[in-house]
Amino acid sequence: MSLADRIAAVSVADAVRASVSYDQLRSYDGSLYWLETRPNAGGAATLTQWRRDEGTRDISPAGFDVTNDVHAYGGGSYAVADGELWCVGAGGLYRSRRRDGEFVLVSPVSVGDLTVGDGELLAVRETERGDELVAMPLTGSLRLRTVTGRGGFLSAPRPAAGLLAWSAWGERDMPWDACELWVGSYSSQGHIGSPVKVAGGRDESAVEPRWGPDGSLYFVSDRDGWWNLFRWDGREVEAVAPIAGECAAEPWEMGYASYAFLDDGRIVVAVQEGSRHRLVLIDLQGSVRPVDLPYTSIKPYLAAHGTTVAMIGSSPTAAPQIALVHLADDDPQVEVLAKSEHPELFGTQVSTPTELRVQAAGGREVSALVYPPTGSTAEWRAPVIVRAHPGPTASCLLRLDWQAQFFTSRGFAVVDVDYLGSTGYGRAFRESLYGRWGLDDVDDCAAVAAHLLAAGRASPGRIFIRGASAGGYTALHAVARNGPFAAATAVSAIVDPDRWAETVPRFQRAHALRLRGGAGRVRASAVQRPVLFIHGTADDVAVVEDVRALADQLAARDVSHRLLLLPDVGHYVATSAEAGTALEAELAHYRAVMMAAVTS
């Protein structure tokens, strides 16, 4: 009997049902709110509320998707003020009053980064001409008005008494490359006066501004090579606590909160170091103390209340969950409020990773997480799936992924690679893939695969590569040259960087322009191994026409491939209603390649 036969396989239904995504965690008036995306319930982002005396309940209507399309990836899709909920969904901006709970459309405009100011709602509106900071009164005439605008991008409107802070960057930049922080005088119903640039510039990314209880403006800047916490007292900028780690996430979405203020003056910060996150406390003197927690991955949504912080945490044995961390004394207590796993998965044996570091081309070190087959011995040998994360600025996360467990419970090993360009290793590493995309990232994945082959973990013909989005581009180029991979799976893949720069949403055009110049478009004539394409027909980040064209070219050359189109699915397949279909197709793809190798 094989190992896969002895281990209870994680079913498609269980893997998908447990792939719940929690996002945009916030605290208002003693309640916690967050967005919960459930693939088995259609994939809509549901707004959920938790109160100590009431527990957890959904407060958005069934099927109502709380989301916005500002900067393509959205974020900051709701706010609460005076017992009223404001949120963005299909059709525009909605308001829901506590007394009846009905969601009423108040403006047909899609906005993001919702923030409550002095008697008004502040937000970001995007147009093809540029961004605007807009405001709407919380009472009376609900008319949207423009506060300020610019030809580039804006985010993070953060009000204080008589002041407004915000972030800004140009059309040729991404916010993790060059982002400025501005402050100006401001009063409700007025406009910004005498704006001053506090931080940021061509070689500095200043993000996540937030007014502290001391009246200073706090923000995170990578001016010293790592995203670290700084503050501005109205005259000077000073470092709060230098840390050799990232104190902010790469800002793909608006509304991130990687740090929060406790009532006793301490600051709680989520810090990323490679694939690991940790929580630290910074006291009034700038001393940094780690918080001992059962989590190795923390999303950039910290919400403080008193001396307690709410967070979205996970570990190799726990998928993302909402937790309260009580920090009043030196022995932090963790209280779990919501978790992804359902009762049918409790007690299920899972594969936990080891951390691997190998030398790649040019002598650089590449980090990877290796998930062996579930229940395997220390001397395991198995078919291997190397996964290129959907970055390039993303990273591997040290957390339980039930869709990875779907494969490890069937005798596969899964290996996540932090290739060049990943976040968690400093600004220089993050920028190094510019102009080298499709080259160095492929080298890094191939180096990890070669190491596993040399170590006897994998066999030739039984090692595969898969990637989504930018990782899909990496996977395609990995089988478009001689290398260790027997087949590729490309999910929501980018195919041609030059065309992508023309079709990608406005927010990401600068990214496409900076990345291109490496391997170029994926050419059908170069593809040497079987390919499975999985793509949503409603993907507006990587348009489906490019994948269709490549598949047609492969067909003309009689190259083994399959194109699986998912109707009405966007860029994020893993949290969509078709996630199960994608998993089954991917498993069948690898099995077919291995079977063909045996019978040939």
C-alpha positions in Angstrom: 0.0 0.0 0.0 1.4 3.4 -1.0 1.8 6.4 1.3 -1.0 8.2 -0.6 -3.3 5.2 0.0 -2.6 5.3 3.8 -3.3 9.0 4.2 -6.8 10.4 4.1 -6.9 12.6 1.1 -8.2 16.2 1.5 -11.2 16.3 -0.7 -11.8 19.1 -3.3 -14.9 20.2 -1.4 -13.0 20.4 1.9 -10.0 22.2 0.4 -12.2 24.8 -1.2 -14.5 25.3 1.7 -11.5 25.8 4.0 -9.9 28.4 1.7 -11.7 31.3 3.3 -10.0 34.6 2.9 -10.2 37.2 5.7 -9.4 40.8 4.8 -9.8 44.5 5.8 -10.1 43.9 9.6 -11.2 47.1 11.4 -12.4 48.2 14.9 -15.2 50.6 15.5 -17.0 51.4 18.8 -16.2 48.1 20.5 -17.0 46.0 17.4 -14.7 44.2 15.0 -15.5 44.1 11.3 -13.9 42.2 8.5 -14.5 40.9 4.9 -14.9 37.2 4.5 -14.6 35.6 1.1 -16.0 32.1 1.0 -15.3 30.2 -2.3 -18.0 27.6 -1.6 -20.6 30.4 -1.3 -19.9 32.1 -4.6 -16.8 34.0 -3.7 -18.4 37.3 -2.7 -16.7 39.3 0.0 -19.1 39.4 2.9 -18.9 42.0 5.6 -18.9 40.4 9.0 -19.3 41.9 12.5 -18.2 40.6 15.9 -19.3 42.0 19.3 -18.4 40.5 22.7 -22.1 40.3 23.7 -23.4 39.1 20.3 -20.7 37.0 18.7 -20.3 36.9 14.9 -22.8 37.7 12.2 -22.9 38.7 8.5 -24.2 42.2 8.0 -24.1 42.5 4.2 -26.9 40.9 2.2 -26.3 37.4 0.9 -24.4 37.6 -2.4 -23.6 41.3 -2.0 -19.9 41.6 -2.9 -18.3 44.3 -0.7 -15.5 45.4 -3.0 -14.2 48.2 -5.2 -12.1 48.4 -8.3 -10.1 51.5 -7.5 -6.4 50.8 -8.6 -7.7 47.4 -9.9 -7.2 45.7 -6.6 -9.4 47.8 -4.4 -9.1 48.0 -0.6 -10.7 50.1 2.1 -14.2 49.1 0.9 -16.1 50.1 4.0 -16.2 52.4 7.0 -18.5 52.8 10.0 -19.6 56.1 11.5 -22.3 56.9 14.1 -23.9 53.5 13.8 -24.1 53.7 10.0 -22.2 51.5 7.6 -20.8 52.9 4.4 -19.5 50.4 1.8 -18.8 49.9 -1.9 -20.3 47.2 -4.0 -21.7 46.7 -7.5 -23.2 49.9 -8.6 -21.3 52.3 -6.3 -21.4 53.6 -2.7 -24.0 52.3 -0.3 -25.2 53.3 3.2 -26.8 51.0 5.7 -28.5 52.4 8.8 -28.5 50.3 12.0 -32.2 50.6 12.5 -33.2 48.7 9.4 -30.0 47.3 7.9 -31.1 48.0 4.4 -28.3 48.8 1.9 -29.2 52.0 0.0 -27.2 53.2 -3.0 -26.2 56.8 -2.4 -23.8 57.4 -5.3 -23.1 55.4 -8.5 -19.4 56.2 -8.2 -16.9 53.5 -7.2 -14.5 54.8 -4.6 -12.0 53.1 -2.2 -9.9 53.7 0.9 -13.0 54.9 2.8 -12.1 56.9 6.0 -14.3 58.8 8.4 -13.4 62.4 9.0 -15.1 65.3 10.8 -18.7 64.8 9.8 -17.8 63.4 6.4 -16.7 60.4 4.6 -13.3 60.6 2.7 -12.3 58.3 -0.1 -10.3 57.9 -3.3 -11.9 58.1 -6.7 -9.9 57.0 -9.8 -10.3 58.2 -13.4 -8.3 57.7 -16.5 -7.1 61.3 -16.1 -5.9 60.8 -12.5 -7.0 60.3 -8.9 -9.1 62.5 -6.7 -9.6 62.6 -2.9 -13.4 63.1 -2.5 -15.7 63.7 0.5 -19.4 63.2 1.2 -21.3 64.6 4.3 -22.5 61.9 6.7 -25.8 63.7 7.0 -27.9 66.1 5.0 -27.3 66.3 1.2 -25.2 63.2 0.2 -23.3 64.9 -2.5 -19.8 63.8 -3.5 -17.3 66.6 -3.9 -13.7 66.8 -4.9 -11.2 67.8 -2.2 -8.1 67.6 -4.4 -6.8 65.8 -7.4 -3.7 65.0 -9.4 -2.6 63.3 -12.6 -1.1 60.3 -10.8 -2.3 58.2 -7.9 -3.6 59.1 -4.5 -4.4 56.9 -1.4 -4.7 56.9 2.4 -6.6 60.1 3.2 -6.1 60.3 6.9 -7.7 63.3 8.8 -6.7 64.9 12.1 -7.7 68.1 13.8 -7.4 70.8 11.0 -5.1 68.6 8.9 -5.2 65.9 6.3 -2.4 63.4 5.3 -2.4 61.4 2.1 -0.1 59.4 -0.1 0.7 60.2 -3.7 2.8 58.6 -6.5 3.2 59.2 -10.3 1.9 57.4 -13.3 5.4 56.0 -14.0 5.8 54.5 -10.5 4.4 51.8 -8.3 3.8 52.8 -4.6 6.5 50.4 -3.4 9.0 52.1 -5.7 8.4 55.8 -5.2 5.6 57.1 -3.0 5.3 60.5 -1.3 3.6 61.5 1.9 1.8 64.9 2.0 0.1 66.9 4.7 -2.1 70.0 4.3 -4.4 72.1 6.4 -8.0 71.0 6.0 -11.4 71.5 7.5 -14.7 69.7 6.9 -16.4 70.9 3.7 -13.3 72.7 2.7 -10.2 72.1 0.5 -6.6 71.4 1.2 -4.3 74.3 1.9 -0.6 74.8 2.1 0.4 71.2 1.3 3.8 70.0 2.5 5.7 66.9 1.5 6.8 65.0 4.6 8.6 62.1 3.1 9.1 59.9 0.0 10.4 60.5 -3.5 12.1 58.9 -6.4 14.0 56.4 -4.3 11.8 56.1 -1.3 8.4 54.5 -0.7 6.5 56.2 2.2 3.3 54.4 2.9 0.6 53.8 5.6 0.3 57.2 7.2 -1.6 57.3 10.5 -2.0 60.0 13.1 -0.7 58.9 16.5 -2.2 59.7 19.9 0.7 62.1 20.5 -0.4 64.2 17.5 2.6 63.1 15.3 2.1 61.6 11.9 3.4 58.1 11.7 4.3 56.3 8.5 6.4 53.5 7.1 9.4 54.3 4.8 12.1 52.2 3.1 14.6 55.1 2.9 17.1 52.9 4.8 16.5 49.7 2.8 13.7 48.2 4.9 10.1 49.5 5.4 10.5 50.8 8.9 8.3 53.0 11.1 8.9 56.8 11.2 7.1 59.8 12.7 6.8 63.5 11.9 6.1 66.0 14.6 5.4 68.9 12.2 9.0 69.9 12.0 11.3 66.8 11.7 11.1 63.2 10.7 12.7 60.6 13.0 13.0 56.8 13.0 10.8 55.2 15.7 12.7 51.9 15.9 15.1 50.6 13.2 14.3 46.9 12.4 16.0 44.6 9.9 12.6 43.6 8.4 9.6 44.9 6.6 7.1 46.8 8.8 4.7 47.1 5.9 3.3 44.9 3.1 3.8 45.7 -0.5 0.8 48.1 -1.1 -1.2 46.2 -3.8 -4.4 47.2 -2.0 -5.5 50.3 -0.1 -6.3 50.4 3.5 -3.4 48.4 4.9 -2.7 48.7 8.6 0.6 47.1 9.5 0.8 48.9 12.9 -1.6 50.1 15.5 -1.5 52.2 18.7 -2.4 50.8 22.1 -4.0 52.9 24.8 -0.9 52.6 27.0 1.3 54.3 24.4 2.9 51.2 22.9 2.8 50.5 19.2 2.2 47.0 17.9 3.8 46.2 14.5 3.6 43.2 12.1 7.2 42.6 10.8 8.0 40.3 7.9 11.4 38.7 7.7 11.6 36.4 4.6 8.6 34.1 4.6 8.0 34.7 8.4 6.0 37.3 10.2 6.2 38.2 13.8 4.4 40.7 16.0 6.5 43.2 18.0 5.8 45.9 20.6 7.6 49.3 20.5 7.5 51.2 23.8 7.7 54.9 24.4 11.5 54.7 24.5 11.7 53.0 21.2 12.6 49.6 22.6 11.4 46.6 20.6 10.0 43.5 22.2 8.7 40.4 20.3 5.3 39.0 21.2 5.3 35.2 21.5 2.4 34.1 19.3 1.4 30.8 17.6 1.4 32.6 14.2 4.1 32.8 11.5 2.0 34.8 9.0 0.2 38.0 9.7 -1.9 40.0 7.2 -1.5 43.8 7.1 -4.7 44.5 9.0 -4.1 45.2 12.7 -7.0 46.8 14.7 -6.3 47.9 18.3 -8.8 48.5 21.1 -7.4 49.4 24.5 -4.4 47.1 25.1 -5.8 44.4 22.7 -5.0 44.0 19.1 -7.1 42.1 16.6 -5.3 40.4 13.7 -5.5 37.9 10.9 -2.9 35.2 11.7 -2.0 31.8 10.5 0.7 29.1 10.9 1.8 25.9 9.2 -0.9 24.1 11.2 -3.6 26.8 11.2 -5.1 28.5 8.1 -5.9 32.2 8.5 -8.0 33.1 11.5 -9.3 36.2 13.2 -7.8 36.5 16.7 -7.7 38.9 19.6 -4.3 39.2 21.3 -4.5 40.6 24.8 -1.3 42.5 25.5 -2.0 44.1 29.0 0.7 42.0 30.6 3.9 40.1 29.7 1.9 36.9 29.0 -0.1 37.6 25.9 -3.4 35.7 25.6 -4.8 34.7 22.2 -8.6 34.4 21.7 -9.7 33.0 18.3 -12.9 34.6 16.9 -13.2 32.9 13.5 -11.2 30.3 11.6 -11.2 28.9 8.1 -11.3 25.2 9.0 -14.7 23.6 9.4 -15.3 20.6 11.8 -14.8 18.0 9.1 -11.1 19.0 8.9 -10.4 19.1 12.7 -7.7 16.5 13.4 -6.8 16.1 9.8 -3.1 15.2 9.4 -1.3 18.0 7.5 2.1 18.5 5.9 4.3 21.1 7.6 7.2 22.7 5.7 10.9 22.9 6.2 12.7 26.0 5.2 15.3 25.6 2.4 18.0 27.9 1.1 19.9 27.2 -2.1 22.4 29.0 -4.2 21.1 30.3 -7.5 22.7 31.9 -10.6 25.1 34.7 -9.6 25.6 33.2 -6.2 22.5 34.7 -4.7 20.6 32.8 -2.0 17.0 31.6 -2.7 14.6 30.7 0.0 11.9 28.1 -0.3 9.3 26.3 1.8 9.2 22.5 1.2 6.0 20.7 2.1 6.7 16.9 2.0 3.9 14.4 1.2 1.6 14.2 4.2 2.7 11.5 6.6 6.0 10.9 4.9 9.2 9.8 6.6 12.4 11.9 6.7 13.7 10.1 3.6 10.7 10.9 1.4 10.9 10.9 -2.4 7.9 12.1 -4.4 6.6 14.0 -7.4 7.2 17.7 -6.7 5.1 20.8 -7.6 7.3 23.9 -7.5 5.1 27.0 -7.0 6.1 30.5 -8.2 4.0 32.9 -6.2 1.9 35.5 -8.0 4.3 38.4 -7.3 6.7 39.4 -8.4 6.6 41.6 -5.3 4.6 39.0 -3.3 6.2 36.3 -1.1 5.7 32.8 0.1 3.8 32.7 3.4 4.5 30.3 6.2 0.9 29.3 6.8 -1.5 26.4 6.2 -2.8 26.3 2.7 -5.5 23.7 2.3 -5.2 23.8 -1.5 -1.5 22.8 -1.1 -2.7 20.1 1.4 -5.0 18.8 -1.4 -1.8 17.8 -3.2 0.4 16.7 -0.3 -2.4 14.4 0.9 -2.2 12.7 -2.5 1.5 11.9 -2.4 2.9 15.1 -3.9 5.5 17.5 -2.4 4.7 21.2 -2.8 7.6 23.7 -2.8 7.0 27.5 -2.6 9.9 29.7 -3.9 10.7 33.3 -2.9 12.4 34.2 -6.2 14.2 37.4 -6.9 11.9 40.4 -6.5 10.0 39.0 -3.5 9.0 41.2 -0.5 10.5 40.4 2.8 14.2 40.8 1.9 14.6 44.5 1.6 14.2 47.1 -1.1 17.3 46.1 -3.2 16.1 42.5 -3.5 12.6 43.7 -4.3 13.8 45.9 -7.2 16.3 43.4 -8.6 13.9 41.7 -11.0 13.2 44.8 -13.0 14.4 44.2 -16.5 15.1 40.5 -15.7 11.6 39.1 -15.5 11.3 35.6 -17.0 15.0 35.1 -16.5 16.2 35.4 -12.8 12.8 34.2 -11.4 13.0 31.1 -13.6 16.6 30.5 -12.6 15.6 30.6 -9.0 12.8 28.1 -9.4 15.0 25.9 -11.5 17.8 26.1 -8.8 15.4 24.8 -6.2 14.2 22.0 -8.5 17.8 21.0 -9.3 18.6 20.9 -5.6 15.6 18.6 -4.9 16.7 16.3 -7.8 20.3 16.2 -6.6 19.1 15.4 -3.0 17.0 12.5 -4.3 13.7 14.1 -3.3 12.4 14.2 -6.8 12.9 12.1 -10.0 13.3 13.4 -13.5 10.0 13.6 -15.3 8.1 14.0 -12.0 8.8 17.6 -11.1 6.4 20.3 -12.2 6.1 24.1 -12.0 2.9 26.1 -11.5 2.3 29.8 -11.0 -0.5 32.3 -11.0 -0.5 35.8 -12.5 3.1 36.9 -12.7 4.0 33.4 -11.4 2.2 32.0 -14.4 4.5 33.9 -16.7 7.5 32.4 -14.7 6.0 28.9 -15.1 5.5 29.3 -18.8 9.1 30.5 -19.4 10.4 27.7 -17.2 9.1 25.1 -19.8 10.1 27.3 -22.7 13.8 26.4 -22.2 15.8 23.3 -21.2 15.3 22.7 -17.5 14.1 20.3 -14.8 10.4 20.7 -15.3 8.2 18.0 -16.9 5.1 20.2 -17.2 3.6 23.6 -16.2 0.4 24.9 -14.9 -0.3 28.6 -15.6 -3.2 30.2 -13.8 -4.4 33.7 -14.8 -1.0 33.9 -16.5 0.6 36.9 -18.1 1.9 35.9 -21.6 3.4 39.0 -23.2 4.8 41.8 -21.0 4.6 44.4 -23.9 0.9 43.6 -24.6 0.2 43.4 -20.9 1.6 46.9 -20.5 -1.2 48.0 -22.9 -4.1 46.0 -21.5 -3.3 46.0 -17.7 -5.4 48.4 -15.5 -4.0 51.9 -15.1 -2.6 51.2 -11.6 -0.3 48.5 -12.8 1.0 49.9 -16.1 4.2 51.3 -14.4 4.9 47.8 -13.0 4.6 46.2 -16.4 6.9 48.8 -17.9 9.6 48.3 -15.2 9.5 44.5 -15.4 9.7 44.1 -19.1 13.0 43.8 -20.9 13.9 40.3 -19.6 12.7 37.1 -21.4 10.0 38.9 -23.3 6.8 37.2 -24.5 6.2 33.5 -24.2 6.8 32.0 -27.7 4.9 28.9 -28.6 7.9 27.8 -30.6 10.0 27.6 -27.4 7.6 25.7 -25.2 8.9 22.2 -24.7 6.7 20.6 -22.1 2.9 20.1 -21.6 1.0 23.1 -20.3 -2.3 23.5 -18.5 -3.8 27.0 -18.8 -6.5 27.9 -16.2 -8.0 31.3 -16.8 -11.1 33.3 -15.8 -13.1 34.8 -18.7 -13.7 38.0 -16.6 -10.0 38.5 -15.7 -9.3 42.2 -16.2 -5.7 42.1 -15.0 -4.3 39.5 -17.4 -6.8 39.3 -20.3 -7.9 35.9 -21.5 -7.3 36.7 -25.2 -3.5 36.5 -24.7 -3.8 33.0 -23.3 -6.2 31.9 -26.0 -3.8 33.1 -28.6 -0.9 31.1 -27.1 -3.0 28.0 -26.8 -4.0 28.2 -30.4 -0.3 28.6 -31.4 0.6 25.5 -29.3 -2.2 23.6 -31.0 -0.8 24.5 -34.4 2.5 23.2 -33.4 1.0 20.0 -31.8 2.4 20.8 -28.4 0.5 19.1 -25.6 -1.7 21.5 -23.7 -5.1 22.2 -22.2 -7.0 25.5 -21.9 -9.5 25.5 -19.1 -11.7 28.6 -19.2 -13.7 29.5 -16.1 -16.8 31.5 -17.0 -17.3 34.8 -15.1 -14.2 34.2 -13.0 -11.8 37.1 -12.5 -8.1 37.2 -11.7 -8.3 35.3 -8.4 -9.1 31.7 -9.2 -8.2 30.2 -5.8 -11.0 32.1 -4.0 -13.5 31.9 -6.8 -16.6 29.6 -7.1 -14.6 27.5 -9.6 -11.6 26.8 -7.3 -12.5 23.2 -7.1 -12.7 22.8 -10.8 -9.2 24.3 -11.1 -7.8 21.9 -8.4 -9.2 18.8 -10.1 -7.8 19.9 -13.5 -4.4 20.6 -12.1 -4.2 17.2 -10.4 -5.3 15.4 -13.6 -2.7 17.3 -15.5 0.2 16.1 -13.4 -1.1 12.5 -13.3 -1.5 12.4 -17.1 2.1 13.6 -17.6 3.4 11.0 -15.2 1.3 8.2 -16.8 2.5 9.2 -20.3 6.1 9.0 -19.1 5.5 5.5 -17.8 3.7 4.2 -20.9 6.1 5.9 -23.5 
